[in-house]
Amino acid sequence: MKKALALVMVTCLAFSLVACGGNTTSSSTPASSTASSSSAGSSSTSTPASTGTATGGLKTGMAVVSNTSTTNADTDGAGKAQVDSTVAAVLVDSEGKIVDCKLDVAQNKVAVEADGTFATDTTFKSKQEQGDEYGMKAASPIGKEWFEQADAFAAAVVGKTADEVSGLVAGEADLAATCTMAVDDFIAAVVAAVNNAKELGAQAGDTLGLGVTSEMSHSSVLPADNEGEGLAQVDTTYAAVTYNAEGTISSSIIDSTQAKFTVSEEGAVAAKDAEIVSKQEQGDNYSMKAASPIGKEWFEQADAYAANLVGKTAADVAGLAGGEADLAATCTISVDSFNEAVTRAMA
């Protein structure tokens, strides 16, 4: 049995490398929640919570695990700046058991030419949004697309605690028929999401949704101010949202990751940060407070905005804008990407 399991795990690893493409360098880190400026590509996934015997109030949690990889451009082909961020949203009951779970990955790749140029208007779709377009089914030993396997894994953790999820591995008997790809980042994200889950207003029977949106508006191609280097920057916003049968939000969490890559005029690509840590996880270390006109850190403003969404519908959220009277005292940062991620989570 152990030998069979080992063979399955080796197959999973090999398959995951084929699906994700070759990477030259990489780094990874877990996080808590996410946000950024205007968005381009986006995604969402939402279904009614599988509450089972859960009653009353539930905890809402979200976490992100990110990896970066780079390839230098040369005369034979383009280089690459890539960030893969796995996000998990969960609902947790009073016993610490998962009531519902949603998973997605923002796999954002920026192609870099040999002269150091790249497109700053690149749009991205998350793997959930890509659906069948992701193209994993043909190479899958079980004939399942990425989103199908991710959804199957999310369903498999329902009823489990963080400790029980930590012990899962790809290829286990209850997963082998539905998910054969590498699940390390799924596990890390789900465990972190359960551990940071809070009572924010979600109730048994509410629907859990997850929205993702990514953009590159803060990027700059050569010539740049960064001593002759360009900057490829990908900002991804994540929103975990719960809402009732009437479509009214009962809880929400917003977070953001910011991946920065330097690009030389020879097409050399390098990640600026060894680890990509979400803005929620950075907390006071993000250092927005000193520059904020209201003296609030990024996570404080994001949390205030998320709390303000409770009681609103998707239509209400679509009409919100930063600086409104009921928000100005608690949130002055751009909220366009917040709104789109939340709206996507409720689609």
NUDREN-605631 format. One record per residue (C-alpha): x, y, z. Coordinates in steps of 0.05 Angstrom, whole numbers, plus 5000, padded with zeros to 4 digits. Layout:
NUDREN-605631
<u=X | v=Y | w=Z>
...
END
This chain:
NUDREN-605631
<u=5000 | v=5000 | w=5000>
<u=5057 | v=5048 | w=5019>
<u=5092 | v=5032 | w=4953>
<u=5028 | v=5047 | w=4914>
<u=5018 | v=5112 | w=4950>
<u=5090 | v=5132 | w=4937>
<u=5080 | v=5118 | w=4862>
<u=5017 | v=5159 | w=4860>
<u=5052 | v=5218 | w=4895>
<u=5110 | v=5215 | w=4846>
<u=5059 | v=5215 | w=4788>
<u=5025 | v=5276 | w=4820>
<u=5090 | v=5314 | w=4824>
<u=5109 | v=5299 | w=4753>
<u=5040 | v=5318 | w=4728>
<u=5039 | v=5383 | w=4766>
<u=5105 | v=5403 | w=4734>
<u=5076 | v=5390 | w=4665>
<u=5013 | v=5429 | w=4680>
<u=5048 | v=5490 | w=4709>
<u=5106 | v=5495 | w=4660>
<u=5181 | v=5499 | w=4673>
<u=5206 | v=5549 | w=4725>
<u=5277 | v=5574 | w=4735>
<u=5272 | v=5603 | w=4805>
<u=5217 | v=5603 | w=4856>
<u=5194 | v=5624 | w=4926>
<u=5131 | v=5612 | w=4967>
<u=5095 | v=5638 | w=5029>
<u=5026 | v=5633 | w=5061>
<u=4982 | v=5693 | w=5077>
<u=4915 | v=5714 | w=5107>
<u=4870 | v=5759 | w=5062>
<u=4878 | v=5809 | w=4997>
<u=4868 | v=5877 | w=4951>
<u=4897 | v=5928 | w=4900>
<u=4877 | v=5979 | w=4847>
<u=4835 | v=5973 | w=4783>
<u=4829 | v=5902 | w=4756>
<u=4832 | v=5866 | w=4690>
<u=4824 | v=5791 | w=4692>
<u=4782 | v=5763 | w=4748>
<u=4746 | v=5701 | w=4773>
<u=4697 | v=5675 | w=4823>
<u=4667 | v=5612 | w=4852>
<u=4606 | v=5608 | w=4897>
<u=4557 | v=5555 | w=4920>
<u=4512 | v=5547 | w=4980>
<u=4550 | v=5525 | w=5041>
<u=4549 | v=5450 | w=5057>
<u=4529 | v=5463 | w=5128>
<u=4513 | v=5392 | w=5148>
<u=4494 | v=5395 | w=5222>
<u=4524 | v=5465 | w=5232>
<u=4476 | v=5516 | w=5262>
<u=4481 | v=5589 | w=5283>
<u=4542 | v=5631 | w=5272>
<u=4602 | v=5610 | w=5231>
<u=4673 | v=5636 | w=5225>
<u=4698 | v=5662 | w=5157>
<u=4771 | v=5655 | w=5138>
<u=4816 | v=5666 | w=5078>
<u=4890 | v=5655 | w=5064>
<u=4939 | v=5660 | w=5005>
<u=5002 | v=5620 | w=4989>
<u=5046 | v=5651 | w=4934>
<u=5105 | v=5626 | w=4892>
<u=5146 | v=5666 | w=4842>
<u=5187 | v=5640 | w=4783>
<u=5230 | v=5674 | w=4730>
<u=5262 | v=5658 | w=4664>
<u=5310 | v=5705 | w=4628>
<u=5296 | v=5724 | w=4556>
<u=5347 | v=5711 | w=4501>
<u=5351 | v=5709 | w=4425>
<u=5318 | v=5641 | w=4426>
<u=5255 | v=5662 | w=4462>
<u=5218 | v=5706 | w=4511>
<u=5231 | v=5707 | w=4585>
<u=5180 | v=5703 | w=4640>
<u=5159 | v=5735 | w=4705>
<u=5108 | v=5690 | w=4739>
<u=5071 | v=5690 | w=4805>
<u=5024 | v=5634 | w=4827>
<u=4979 | v=5651 | w=4886>
<u=4935 | v=5597 | w=4915>
<u=4876 | v=5625 | w=4955>
<u=4829 | v=5587 | w=5001>
<u=4764 | v=5614 | w=5032>
<u=4730 | v=5574 | w=5087>
<u=4671 | v=5573 | w=5134>
<u=4686 | v=5541 | w=5201>
<u=4639 | v=5518 | w=5256>
<u=4646 | v=5525 | w=5332>
<u=4683 | v=5458 | w=5335>
<u=4736 | v=5481 | w=5285>
<u=4709 | v=5438 | w=5229>
<u=4705 | v=5463 | w=5158>
<u=4633 | v=5475 | w=5135>
<u=4651 | v=5499 | w=5065>
<u=4713 | v=5513 | w=5024>
<u=4730 | v=5548 | w=4959>
<u=4798 | v=5544 | w=4923>
<u=4829 | v=5583 | w=4865>
<u=4897 | v=5600 | w=4837>
<u=4918 | v=5666 | w=4805>
<u=4972 | v=5642 | w=4757>
<u=4998 | v=5707 | w=4727>
<u=5052 | v=5703 | w=4674>
<u=5086 | v=5763 | w=4642>
<u=5124 | v=5750 | w=4578>
<u=5189 | v=5789 | w=4573>
<u=5225 | v=5802 | w=4506>
<u=5300 | v=5800 | w=4494>
<u=5303 | v=5877 | w=4494>
<u=5270 | v=5880 | w=4563>
<u=5201 | v=5901 | w=4539>
<u=5136 | v=5870 | w=4562>
<u=5062 | v=5887 | w=4558>
<u=5036 | v=5928 | w=4616>
<u=4963 | v=5918 | w=4596>
<u=4965 | v=5843 | w=4604>
<u=4901 | v=5813 | w=4631>
<u=4897 | v=5750 | w=4673>
<u=4845 | v=5698 | w=4688>
<u=4849 | v=5654 | w=4749>
<u=4848 | v=5579 | w=4739>
<u=4775 | v=5575 | w=4762>
<u=4756 | v=5628 | w=4712>
<u=4793 | v=5593 | w=4656>
<u=4753 | v=5530 | w=4667>
<u=4762 | v=5481 | w=4610>
<u=4808 | v=5532 | w=4575>
<u=4863 | v=5515 | w=4624>
<u=4875 | v=5451 | w=4585>
<u=4894 | v=5401 | w=4639>
<u=4841 | v=5348 | w=4623>
<u=4879 | v=5318 | w=4564>
<u=4941 | v=5307 | w=4606>
<u=4904 | v=5285 | w=4669>
<u=4908 | v=5210 | w=4687>
<u=4836 | v=5215 | w=4712>
<u=4811 | v=5260 | w=4655>
<u=4794 | v=5317 | w=4702>
<u=4804 | v=5392 | w=4689>
<u=4841 | v=5435 | w=4741>
<u=4777 | v=5466 | w=4768>
<u=4744 | v=5398 | w=4775>
<u=4802 | v=5371 | w=4816>
<u=4807 | v=5435 | w=4859>
<u=4732 | v=5432 | w=4873>
<u=4738 | v=5358 | w=4891>
<u=4794 | v=5374 | w=4940>
<u=4753 | v=5431 | w=4970>
<u=4695 | v=5383 | w=4980>
<u=4740 | v=5331 | w=5011>
<u=4762 | v=5378 | w=5068>
<u=4691 | v=5393 | w=5089>
<u=4680 | v=5364 | w=5159>
<u=4754 | v=5364 | w=5174>
<u=4795 | v=5406 | w=5223>
<u=4859 | v=5443 | w=5207>
<u=4900 | v=5386 | w=5237>
<u=4864 | v=5335 | w=5195>
<u=4875 | v=5375 | w=5132>
<u=4949 | v=5381 | w=5149>
<u=4954 | v=5306 | w=5145>
<u=4925 | v=5299 | w=5075>
<u=4968 | v=5280 | w=5016>
<u=4952 | v=5272 | w=4942>
<u=4935 | v=5201 | w=4923>
<u=4898 | v=5182 | w=4987>
<u=4842 | v=5132 | w=4976>
<u=4787 | v=5184 | w=4984>
<u=4821 | v=5233 | w=4936>
<u=4855 | v=5190 | w=4883>
<u=4794 | v=5185 | w=4839>
<u=4780 | v=5260 | w=4839>
<u=4847 | v=5296 | w=4850>
<u=4915 | v=5273 | w=4829>
<u=4952 | v=5339 | w=4823>
<u=5000 | v=5367 | w=4876>
<u=4960 | v=5394 | w=4935>
<u=5014 | v=5422 | w=4982>
<u=4993 | v=5494 | w=4970>
<u=4919 | v=5476 | w=4976>
<u=4934 | v=5446 | w=5044>
<u=4976 | v=5505 | w=5068>
<u=4923 | v=5555 | w=5045>
<u=4865 | v=5517 | w=5076>
<u=4900 | v=5506 | w=5142>
<u=4919 | v=5580 | w=5147>
<u=4849 | v=5601 | w=5128>
<u=4819 | v=5558 | w=5183>
<u=4869 | v=5583 | w=5234>
<u=4854 | v=5656 | w=5219>
<u=4779 | v=5649 | w=5212>
<u=4737 | v=5699 | w=5252>
<u=4665 | v=5710 | w=5271>
<u=4646 | v=5764 | w=5222>
<u=4572 | v=5751 | w=5216>
<u=4566 | v=5689 | w=5172>
<u=4508 | v=5642 | w=5190>
<u=4493 | v=5569 | w=5175>
<u=4460 | v=5565 | w=5107>
<u=4497 | v=5626 | w=5078>
<u=4532 | v=5619 | w=5011>
<u=4608 | v=5624 | w=5009>
<u=4639 | v=5658 | w=4949>
<u=4710 | v=5672 | w=4928>
<u=4730 | v=5727 | w=4878>
<u=4799 | v=5740 | w=4847>
<u=4823 | v=5797 | w=4802>
<u=4893 | v=5815 | w=4777>
<u=4923 | v=5875 | w=4740>
<u=4989 | v=5908 | w=4722>
<u=4975 | v=5983 | w=4724>
<u=5036 | v=5999 | w=4767>
<u=5086 | v=5968 | w=4719>
<u=5136 | v=6008 | w=4678>
<u=5176 | v=5986 | w=4617>
<u=5246 | v=6012 | w=4601>
<u=5269 | v=6066 | w=4609>
<u=5249 | v=6068 | w=4682>
<u=5270 | v=6104 | w=4745>
<u=5296 | v=6040 | w=4775>
<u=5368 | v=6051 | w=4750>
<u=5355 | v=6029 | w=4679>
<u=5310 | v=5971 | w=4698>
<u=5237 | v=5961 | w=4682>
<u=5186 | v=5939 | w=4734>
<u=5135 | v=5884 | w=4722>
<u=5085 | v=5888 | w=4779>
<u=5024 | v=5844 | w=4787>
<u=4972 | v=5863 | w=4839>
<u=4920 | v=5811 | w=4856>
<u=4858 | v=5823 | w=4899>
<u=4820 | v=5768 | w=4935>
<u=4752 | v=5772 | w=4968>
<u=4718 | v=5718 | w=5010>
<u=4644 | v=5735 | w=5017>
<u=4584 | v=5702 | w=5051>
<u=4513 | v=5721 | w=5035>
<u=4443 | v=5697 | w=5052>
<u=4385 | v=5673 | w=5009>
<u=4364 | v=5745 | w=4995>
<u=4434 | v=5761 | w=4968>
<u=4453 | v=5804 | w=5027>
<u=4526 | v=5801 | w=5050>
<u=4536 | v=5773 | w=5120>
<u=4612 | v=5774 | w=5122>
<u=4671 | v=5791 | w=5078>
<u=4747 | v=5790 | w=5078>
<u=4791 | v=5828 | w=5030>
<u=4866 | v=5817 | w=5018>
<u=4919 | v=5832 | w=4965>
<u=4986 | v=5806 | w=4940>
<u=5036 | v=5849 | w=4903>
<u=5090 | v=5813 | w=4862>
<u=5146 | v=5856 | w=4834>
<u=5199 | v=5836 | w=4783>
<u=5257 | v=5877 | w=4756>
<u=5271 | v=5871 | w=4681>
<u=5337 | v=5892 | w=4650>
<u=5348 | v=5918 | w=4580>
<u=5379 | v=5850 | w=4564>
<u=5315 | v=5814 | w=4584>
<u=5341 | v=5789 | w=4651>
<u=5283 | v=5779 | w=4700>
<u=5288 | v=5776 | w=4776>
<u=5237 | v=5776 | w=4833>
<u=5246 | v=5836 | w=4879>
<u=5222 | v=5798 | w=4940>
<u=5244 | v=5730 | w=4964>
<u=5174 | v=5718 | w=4991>
<u=5106 | v=5746 | w=4970>
<u=5068 | v=5761 | w=5034>
<u=4997 | v=5787 | w=5030>
<u=4981 | v=5857 | w=5055>
<u=4936 | v=5829 | w=5109>
<u=4992 | v=5784 | w=5134>
<u=5043 | v=5841 | w=5132>
<u=4999 | v=5881 | w=5179>
<u=5035 | v=5942 | w=5206>
<u=5098 | v=5922 | w=5166>
<u=5064 | v=5945 | w=5102>
<u=5078 | v=6016 | w=5128>
<u=5020 | v=6054 | w=5097>
<u=5000 | v=6088 | w=5162>
<u=5051 | v=6144 | w=5158>
<u=5028 | v=6165 | w=5088>
<u=4954 | v=6155 | w=5101>
<u=4912 | v=6219 | w=5108>
<u=4871 | v=6183 | w=5162>
<u=4930 | v=6149 | w=5196>
<u=4906 | v=6079 | w=5181>
<u=4946 | v=6019 | w=5158>
<u=4926 | v=5981 | w=5095>
<u=4895 | v=5922 | w=5132>
<u=4856 | v=5970 | w=5177>
<u=4825 | v=6005 | w=5117>
<u=4811 | v=5939 | w=5081>
<u=4778 | v=5910 | w=5143>
<u=4736 | v=5973 | w=5152>
<u=4714 | v=5970 | w=5080>
<u=4697 | v=5896 | w=5085>
<u=4656 | v=5909 | w=5149>
<u=4619 | v=5965 | w=5113>
<u=4595 | v=5915 | w=5060>
<u=4554 | v=5874 | w=5110>
<u=4481 | v=5884 | w=5095>
<u=4493 | v=5904 | w=5023>
<u=4477 | v=5866 | w=4958>
<u=4521 | v=5856 | w=4897>
<u=4485 | v=5914 | w=4864>
<u=4500 | v=5959 | w=4923>
<u=4573 | v=5941 | w=4921>
<u=4579 | v=5955 | w=4847>
<u=4556 | v=6027 | w=4861>
<u=4606 | v=6041 | w=4917>
<u=4665 | v=6087 | w=4909>
<u=4723 | v=6108 | w=4954>
<u=4714 | v=6172 | w=4992>
<u=4639 | v=6165 | w=5004>
<u=4614 | v=6198 | w=5067>
<u=4605 | v=6134 | w=5106>
<u=4674 | v=6108 | w=5085>
<u=4719 | v=6169 | w=5084>
<u=4737 | v=6165 | w=5158>
<u=4759 | v=6092 | w=5153>
<u=4781 | v=6078 | w=5082>
<u=4813 | v=6126 | w=5032>
<u=4851 | v=6076 | w=4988>
<u=4827 | v=6057 | w=4919>
<u=4770 | v=6007 | w=4923>
<u=4756 | v=5990 | w=4850>
<u=4790 | v=5923 | w=4855>
<u=4756 | v=5909 | w=4922>
<u=4689 | v=5919 | w=4890>
<u=4704 | v=5876 | w=4830>
<u=4731 | v=5819 | w=4871>
<u=4670 | v=5821 | w=4917>
<u=4622 | v=5825 | w=4858>
<u=4658 | v=5766 | w=4826>
<u=4652 | v=5726 | w=4891>
<u=4576 | v=5736 | w=4889>
<u=4567 | v=5721 | w=4815>
END
